[in-house]
């Protein structure tokens, strides 16, 4: 069975076998045919001075994406957010934001009433409705502006202080 083939009741998946053959053939193609393949897949010209190995990787990615599916909307948003942070701050030193997986339940008691929020792929469900942000839900619950992640206890953990840092204080 070709490497990377999917199993389906003991039989390999035909699309996977076809993909394996296409991926293996990329190493043997010349630069002109690789550039033509890029144009076919991406509907644009490849960067002028792209290295051959990167050209092959980009083509392989696109072929796999077409066979198995691409990034989810949530993954695309996360990447766009990281790109914007990099463009704005010049680095990503802030670290990744705390993320909760879809299907998780966040529970918070406020003034004697328990509030349960269900995390969805593209937002949150609370009180029979959908919201895009935890902050909007926290505002509804409290009647004032709150950081939703803070209200629901999703703060980033503080880094432990090293002993030598304490000696300087």
Phi, psi and omega in degrees: 000137179298148178299135178086001180287141177279147177264140178219090181061038179091348179253145178280153181283127183302320180296324180291320178296317179298316179298316180302319178295318179296319180295318180296326182286340182301322181298336185262001181272149178277169185301320182296317181287330175294319179294322177294320178296319176303311182300322179294316185281318185263350181056037176201167179280144177289159175306144188299318185248033180289138179290151183302317182296324178288325176299315179296316180298317181294320178293317179299317178302312184294321178296317179293321179300318180291330181278314188253349183104158184258203180289150175285166178300321180295319178294321178295319177297319180297315178296320178296321178295318177295319179296319179294319178297320178295318180294320183283311187262345182082354176202177180243032187293342179296344181079164181289147177290155177291132180238143174245146185281145174305139183100344178289152176244131176254130183237132179218132174266133179221118178051048175083358179244135179268129179247130179242129179243131176262128179277126178253170178299323186238026179157216186217149176244128180210136175057034179081001179235173179248143176226150178276340184223149174293328181296323178296321179293315179300321179295318178297317183293315188266338184080008179217167182286128178225155165283117181303311178301321179292316180302320181267011174076030181257039180284151175293143178287139178286146177288142176293143180277132178283151184302319182293333177290327179290327183291332181285338186282000000 
